[in-house]
């Protein structure tokens, strides 16, 4: 059964957009648009993660998150236009697992959902093998065989994104969309440079063990061979 994601967002177009992206990523999304609906719905339904807008009609997201933590440990990602640090800190202290500021890319939201679900499920990537690759999404730290790979934030994002979709081939454009969510002009060969450094760091920890593979003329994929 696909994981259930509750989207709580009063902007109907944005909620619909997130719904479609989550559905395409093989989740089972459900949308609510009022803060008053959230807690009663959560008390009656199973859910694997909540995407919770901060500014809602009826009841705001921080109140909802605070009360939710009295009866559930379901992961919560807050969505908000507030960018002040005090709001981010307060949201996390009330029990949110992550915090995304608007405007954001729907692809980033899906990547954050995947990361939080993986982290709250134990932090080990969903594939078996002796490589023992563990990603700590909070610290942006990747370890292989218990050794820190020493990745930059961009390298960590790349590895996390690829490893969450083992065997799937991603083009350079898709990978750029994952790691550069803000509007900027980046040469697609920048991805090649990051991948080269990522492979070198993996090889330093585990010589002969290749996890990130080139697919000629297409892009890259994560796979143990």
C-alpha positions in Angstrom: 0.0 0.0 0.0 1.3 3.5 -0.9 2.2 5.8 1.9 -0.6 8.3 2.8 0.3 12.0 2.7 -2.1 14.5 4.2 -1.7 17.9 2.4 -3.2 20.8 4.5 -3.1 23.9 2.3 -5.8 26.6 1.9 -4.6 27.7 -1.5 -6.6 25.2 -3.6 -4.3 25.5 -6.7 -1.2 24.8 -4.7 -2.8 21.9 -2.9 -3.9 20.4 -6.2 -0.4 20.8 -7.6 1.2 19.1 -4.6 -1.5 16.4 -4.8 -0.5 15.7 -8.4 3.2 15.6 -7.8 2.8 13.3 -4.8 0.5 11.0 -6.8 3.1 10.8 -9.6 5.7 9.9 -7.0 3.5 6.9 -5.9 2.2 8.3 -2.7 -1.5 8.4 -1.7 -2.3 12.1 -1.1 -5.4 13.6 0.6 -6.1 17.3 0.8 -7.7 19.5 3.5 -8.1 23.2 3.2 -9.2 24.3 6.7 -7.3 24.2 10.0 -10.5 23.1 11.8 -10.7 19.8 9.8 -7.2 18.6 10.4 -7.2 17.1 13.9 -10.6 15.4 13.6 -9.5 13.8 10.3 -6.2 12.6 11.8 -7.9 11.0 14.7 -9.9 8.9 12.3 -7.5 8.1 9.5 -4.1 6.5 9.1 -1.5 8.8 7.6 2.3 8.5 7.1 3.2 12.2 6.9 1.5 15.6 7.1 2.3 18.6 4.9 1.0 21.4 7.0 0.6 25.0 5.9 1.3 27.5 8.7 -1.4 30.1 7.9 -4.8 28.4 7.7 -8.4 29.5 8.1 -10.0 28.4 11.4 -6.8 27.3 13.2 -3.1 27.9 12.4 -0.5 25.2 11.7 1.5 25.8 14.9 -1.5 25.2 17.1 -2.4 22.1 15.1 1.2 20.7 15.3 1.3 21.3 19.1 -1.9 19.5 19.7 -1.1 16.7 17.2 2.0 15.9 19.2 -0.1 15.1 22.3 -1.5 12.0 20.6 0.7 11.2 17.5 4.3 11.1 16.3 3.4 11.2 12.6 6.1 13.2 10.7 5.1 16.8 9.9 6.6 19.1 7.3 5.5 22.7 7.7 4.8 24.9 4.6 4.9 28.7 5.1 5.6 32.1 3.6 7.2 33.2 6.9 11.0 33.3 6.5 12.0 34.7 9.9 14.3 32.4 11.9 12.2 32.6 15.0 9.3 31.1 13.1 11.4 28.2 11.8 12.8 27.5 15.3 9.4 27.7 16.9 7.9 25.3 14.3 10.6 22.8 14.9 10.4 23.1 18.7 6.6 22.4 18.5 7.4 19.1 16.9 7.7 19.7 13.1 10.2 17.4 11.4 11.1 19.8 8.6 10.2 23.3 7.4 9.9 24.6 3.8 9.5 28.3 2.9 7.3 29.5 0.0 7.8 29.8 -2.8 9.1 26.3 -3.3 9.4 23.7 -6.1 6.9 20.9 -5.9 9.8 18.6 -6.7 11.6 19.8 -3.6 8.6 19.1 -1.5 8.4 15.5 -2.9 12.2 15.1 -2.2 11.7 16.4 1.4 8.8 14.0 1.9 10.8 11.1 0.8 13.8 12.2 3.0 11.7 12.6 6.1 9.9 9.3 5.6 13.2 7.6 5.1 14.7 9.2 8.2 11.7 8.5 10.5 11.7 5.0 9.2 15.2 4.4 10.5 17.4 6.4 8.2 18.7 3.5 6.2 18.1 3.5 2.5 15.4 1.1 1.2 17.6 -1.4 -0.5 19.5 -4.4 0.9 23.2 -5.2 0.6 26.5 -5.0 2.4 27.2 -1.4 1.5 25.4 -0.1 4.6 24.9 3.4 3.2 23.2 5.6 5.7 22.0 9.2 5.1 21.4 11.6 7.9 19.1 14.2 6.4 19.3 16.6 9.3 23.1 16.7 9.4 23.6 16.3 5.6 25.9 13.4 6.5 26.4 10.2 4.5 28.3 7.2 5.9 29.4 4.1 4.1 30.6 1.1 6.1 30.4 3.4 9.1 32.8 5.9 7.6 31.9 9.5 6.8 32.0 10.3 3.1 32.6 14.0 3.8 30.1 15.2 1.2 29.2 18.8 0.5 25.5 19.8 0.7 25.1 19.5 -3.1 26.8 16.1 -3.2 24.6 14.9 -0.4 21.5 16.0 -2.2 22.6 14.2 -5.3 23.4 11.0 -3.6 20.2 11.1 -1.5 18.0 11.8 -4.6 19.6 9.0 -6.6 19.7 6.5 -3.8 16.0 7.0 -3.0 15.2 5.8 -6.6 17.6 2.8 -7.1 17.8 1.7 -10.8 16.0 4.8 -12.1 18.0 6.9 -14.7 17.9 10.6 -14.2 19.0 13.2 -16.8 21.3 16.1 -15.9 18.3 18.4 -16.1 16.3 16.4 -13.6 19.2 16.3 -11.2 19.8 20.0 -11.6 16.1 20.6 -10.7 16.6 18.5 -7.6 19.7 20.3 -6.2 19.1 23.8 -7.5 15.6 24.7 -6.5 16.1 28.4 -6.8 16.1 30.1 -10.2 19.7 30.2 -11.4 21.6 29.5 -14.6 23.8 26.4 -14.2 25.7 24.6 -16.9 24.5 21.0 -17.1 28.1 19.8 -17.0 28.2 21.0 -13.4 26.3 17.8 -12.6 29.2 15.8 -14.1 31.6 17.6 -11.9 29.6 16.9 -8.7 29.2 13.2 -9.7 32.9 12.8 -10.3 33.7 14.2 -6.9 31.0 12.0 -5.3 32.4 8.9 -6.9 35.9 9.7 -5.8 34.7 10.1 -2.2 32.9 6.7 -2.4 36.0 5.1 -3.8 38.2 6.5 -1.0 36.0 4.8 1.6 35.2 1.6 -0.4 37.7 1.0 -3.2 36.1 -0.9 -6.1 32.5 -0.4 -4.9 30.6 1.7 -7.5 27.2 2.9 -6.5 26.6 5.8 -9.0 26.7 4.8 -12.6 26.8 6.8 -15.9 24.3 5.8 -18.6 25.8 7.0 -21.8 23.8 9.8 -23.5 21.1 9.7 -20.8 22.3 10.5 -17.3 23.0 8.8 -14.1 21.5 6.1 -11.8 22.1 4.6 -8.4 22.7 0.8 -8.4 24.9 -1.7 -6.7 26.8 -3.9 -9.1 
